[in-house]
Amino acid sequence: MLGDYVRERRVLPLSQAIVKMTRLAATRAGLLDRGLLAPGLAADVVVFDPERIANEATDDDPAVAPSGVEHVLVNGSWAVRDGRLTGNRTGQALAA
């Protein structure tokens, strides 16, 4: 979405795309502790370069990581740091 609809096609501004992918999606799924950065909520954060973010997955290789992602925090712990997986697996399956 970010590379295609925001940067390339200019269908949505970056801020609106982020709200749709975070807060709106979490709210629709009934996950009220997700999608916002606020005290007491789960700290899930992605730091990315908006000029480089792109989906690299294909039908033949769907598990390829996206380009342009620098850091990912899941539940406040590093999952990706400086573009590399850390091995931390602090996430959990979420059910709505």
PyRosetta script that sets phi, psi and omega in degrees:
from pyrosetta import init, pose_from_sequence

init()
pose = pose_from_sequence("MLGDYVRERRVLPLSQAIVKMTRLAATRAGLLDRGLLAPGLAADVVVFDPERIANEATDDDPAVAPSGVEHVLVNGSWAVRDGRLTGNRTGQALAA")
pose.set_psi(1, -45.6)
pose.set_omega(1, -174.6)
pose.set_phi(2, -67.6)
pose.set_psi(2, -45.2)
pose.set_omega(2, 179.6)
pose.set_phi(3, -71.4)
pose.set_psi(3, -44.2)
pose.set_omega(3, -174.6)
pose.set_phi(4, -79.4)
pose.set_psi(4, -62.0)
pose.set_omega(4, -172.5)
pose.set_phi(5, -79.0)
pose.set_psi(5, -28.0)
pose.set_omega(5, -179.2)
pose.set_phi(6, -91.2)
pose.set_psi(6, -59.5)
pose.set_omega(6, -173.2)
pose.set_phi(7, -77.1)
pose.set_psi(7, -49.3)
pose.set_omega(7, -173.1)
pose.set_phi(8, -81.3)
pose.set_psi(8, -55.4)
pose.set_omega(8, -175.5)
pose.set_phi(9, -85.3)
pose.set_psi(9, -19.1)
pose.set_omega(9, -178.9)
pose.set_phi(10, 56.4)
pose.set_psi(10, 39.3)
pose.set_omega(10, 178.5)
pose.set_phi(11, -76.8)
pose.set_psi(11, -38.1)
pose.set_omega(11, -178.4)
pose.set_phi(12, -129.7)
pose.set_psi(12, 147.7)
pose.set_omega(12, 168.7)
pose.set_phi(13, -72.0)
pose.set_psi(13, 154.1)
pose.set_omega(13, -178.5)
pose.set_phi(14, -53.6)
pose.set_psi(14, -46.4)
pose.set_omega(14, -177.4)
pose.set_phi(15, -60.9)
pose.set_psi(15, -40.6)
pose.set_omega(15, 179.7)
pose.set_phi(16, -68.4)
pose.set_psi(16, -39.1)
pose.set_omega(16, 178.1)
pose.set_phi(17, -63.2)
pose.set_psi(17, -41.3)
pose.set_omega(17, -179.9)
pose.set_phi(18, -64.2)
pose.set_psi(18, -43.0)
pose.set_omega(18, 177.6)
pose.set_phi(19, -61.2)
pose.set_psi(19, -43.3)
pose.set_omega(19, 179.8)
pose.set_phi(20, -62.5)
pose.set_psi(20, -37.6)
pose.set_omega(20, -176.7)
pose.set_phi(21, -83.0)
pose.set_psi(21, -16.5)
pose.set_omega(21, -175.9)
pose.set_phi(22, -114.3)
pose.set_psi(22, -84.6)
pose.set_omega(22, -172.5)
pose.set_phi(23, -61.4)
pose.set_psi(23, -47.4)
pose.set_omega(23, -179.1)
pose.set_phi(24, -63.4)
pose.set_psi(24, -43.7)
pose.set_omega(24, -179.6)
pose.set_phi(25, -64.5)
pose.set_psi(25, -43.7)
pose.set_omega(25, 179.8)
pose.set_phi(26, -64.2)
pose.set_psi(26, -42.9)
pose.set_omega(26, 180.0)
pose.set_phi(27, -63.2)
pose.set_psi(27, -45.2)
pose.set_omega(27, 178.7)
pose.set_phi(28, -60.9)
pose.set_psi(28, -32.6)
pose.set_omega(28, 180.0)
pose.set_phi(29, -85.7)
pose.set_psi(29, -1.0)
pose.set_omega(29, 179.5)
pose.set_phi(30, 77.3)
pose.set_psi(30, 19.2)
pose.set_omega(30, -179.4)
pose.set_phi(31, -97.7)
pose.set_psi(31, 84.8)
pose.set_omega(31, -171.3)
pose.set_phi(32, -77.1)
pose.set_psi(32, -11.1)
pose.set_omega(32, 177.6)
pose.set_phi(33, -98.7)
pose.set_psi(33, 13.9)
pose.set_omega(33, -178.6)
pose.set_phi(34, -126.0)
pose.set_psi(34, 158.9)
pose.set_omega(34, 172.4)
pose.set_phi(35, 92.5)
pose.set_psi(35, -3.0)
pose.set_omega(35, 176.7)
pose.set_phi(36, -134.9)
pose.set_psi(36, 152.1)
pose.set_omega(36, 170.1)
pose.set_phi(37, -100.8)
pose.set_psi(37, 107.9)
pose.set_omega(37, -179.0)
pose.set_phi(38, -155.8)
pose.set_psi(38, 152.4)
pose.set_omega(38, 178.3)
pose.set_phi(39, -55.6)
pose.set_psi(39, 136.7)
pose.set_omega(39, 177.3)
pose.set_phi(40, 87.8)
pose.set_psi(40, -8.4)
pose.set_omega(40, 179.0)
pose.set_phi(41, -98.4)
pose.set_psi(41, 161.1)
pose.set_omega(41, 177.7)
pose.set_phi(42, -61.9)
pose.set_psi(42, 134.6)
pose.set_omega(42, -178.3)
pose.set_phi(43, -94.9)
pose.set_psi(43, 84.8)
pose.set_omega(43, 174.2)
pose.set_phi(44, -106.2)
pose.set_psi(44, 116.4)
pose.set_omega(44, -173.6)
pose.set_phi(45, -136.7)
pose.set_psi(45, 137.0)
pose.set_omega(45, 173.6)
pose.set_phi(46, -120.5)
pose.set_psi(46, 125.5)
pose.set_omega(46, 175.2)
pose.set_phi(47, -105.8)
pose.set_psi(47, 120.9)
pose.set_omega(47, -175.7)
pose.set_phi(48, -137.6)
pose.set_psi(48, 162.3)
pose.set_omega(48, 175.8)
pose.set_phi(49, -94.9)
pose.set_psi(49, 111.5)
pose.set_omega(49, -176.6)
pose.set_phi(50, -63.3)
pose.set_psi(50, -19.9)
pose.set_omega(50, 178.1)
pose.set_phi(51, -83.1)
pose.set_psi(51, -17.1)
pose.set_omega(51, -177.1)
pose.set_phi(52, -117.0)
pose.set_psi(52, -12.7)
pose.set_omega(52, -175.5)
pose.set_phi(53, -60.6)
pose.set_psi(53, 130.1)
pose.set_omega(53, 180.0)
pose.set_phi(54, -161.1)
pose.set_psi(54, 146.0)
pose.set_omega(54, 174.6)
pose.set_phi(55, -77.5)
pose.set_psi(55, 123.6)
pose.set_omega(55, -179.8)
pose.set_phi(56, -106.1)
pose.set_psi(56, -5.0)
pose.set_omega(56, -178.3)
pose.set_phi(57, -69.8)
pose.set_psi(57, 149.1)
pose.set_omega(57, 176.4)
pose.set_phi(58, -130.8)
pose.set_psi(58, 172.2)
pose.set_omega(58, 175.8)
pose.set_phi(59, -62.2)
pose.set_psi(59, -35.9)
pose.set_omega(59, -180.0)
pose.set_phi(60, -76.4)
pose.set_psi(60, -28.6)
pose.set_omega(60, -178.0)
pose.set_phi(61, -138.1)
pose.set_psi(61, 74.9)
pose.set_omega(61, -174.1)
pose.set_phi(62, -73.3)
pose.set_psi(62, -11.0)
pose.set_omega(62, -175.7)
pose.set_phi(63, -95.1)
pose.set_psi(63, 8.9)
pose.set_omega(63, 179.6)
pose.set_phi(64, -69.6)
pose.set_psi(64, 132.3)
pose.set_omega(64, -179.9)
pose.set_phi(65, -69.9)
pose.set_psi(65, 151.2)
pose.set_omega(65, 177.4)
pose.set_phi(66, -70.5)
pose.set_psi(66, 153.5)
pose.set_omega(66, 174.2)
pose.set_phi(67, -86.6)
pose.set_psi(67, 157.2)
pose.set_omega(67, 176.4)
pose.set_phi(68, 88.3)
pose.set_psi(68, -0.9)
pose.set_omega(68, 179.1)
pose.set_phi(69, -91.2)
pose.set_psi(69, 119.0)
pose.set_omega(69, -177.1)
pose.set_phi(70, -92.8)
pose.set_psi(70, -46.3)
pose.set_omega(70, -175.3)
pose.set_phi(71, -143.0)
pose.set_psi(71, 146.5)
pose.set_omega(71, 173.1)
pose.set_phi(72, -138.1)
pose.set_psi(72, 127.0)
pose.set_omega(72, 172.4)
pose.set_phi(73, -109.0)
pose.set_psi(73, 129.3)
pose.set_omega(73, 176.4)
pose.set_phi(74, -120.2)
pose.set_psi(74, 120.8)
pose.set_omega(74, -175.3)
pose.set_phi(75, 52.5)
pose.set_psi(75, 35.7)
pose.set_omega(75, 176.4)
pose.set_phi(76, 81.2)
pose.set_psi(76, 4.7)
pose.set_omega(76, 179.4)
pose.set_phi(77, -116.3)
pose.set_psi(77, 144.9)
pose.set_omega(77, -179.5)
pose.set_phi(78, -65.2)
pose.set_psi(78, 123.7)
pose.set_omega(78, 171.1)
pose.set_phi(79, -104.2)
pose.set_psi(79, -34.7)
pose.set_omega(79, 174.5)
pose.set_phi(80, -133.7)
pose.set_psi(80, 130.4)
pose.set_omega(80, 178.6)
pose.set_phi(81, -135.1)
pose.set_psi(81, 127.8)
pose.set_omega(81, -177.0)
pose.set_phi(82, 54.5)
pose.set_psi(82, 38.4)
pose.set_omega(82, 177.1)
pose.set_phi(83, 78.7)
pose.set_psi(83, 5.0)
pose.set_omega(83, -177.8)
pose.set_phi(84, -121.4)
pose.set_psi(84, 140.5)
pose.set_omega(84, 175.1)
pose.set_phi(85, -61.6)
pose.set_psi(85, 139.5)
pose.set_omega(85, -179.7)
pose.set_phi(86, -94.0)
pose.set_psi(86, -19.6)
pose.set_omega(86, -174.5)
pose.set_phi(87, 93.3)
pose.set_psi(87, -12.1)
pose.set_omega(87, 176.3)
pose.set_phi(88, -67.6)
pose.set_psi(88, 133.3)
pose.set_omega(88, -180.0)
pose.set_phi(89, -126.8)
pose.set_psi(89, 68.3)
pose.set_omega(89, -175.3)
pose.set_phi(90, -92.0)
pose.set_psi(90, -0.4)
pose.set_omega(90, 179.6)
pose.set_phi(91, -73.8)
pose.set_psi(91, 170.5)
pose.set_omega(91, 177.5)
pose.set_phi(92, -146.0)
pose.set_psi(92, 154.9)
pose.set_omega(92, 175.9)
pose.set_phi(93, -69.1)
pose.set_psi(93, 134.9)
pose.set_omega(93, -179.0)
pose.set_phi(94, -109.3)
pose.set_psi(94, 136.6)
pose.set_omega(94, 176.7)
pose.set_phi(95, -122.5)
pose.set_psi(95, 135.2)
pose.set_omega(95, -179.2)
pose.set_phi(96, -89.0)
pose.dump_pdb("model.pdb")
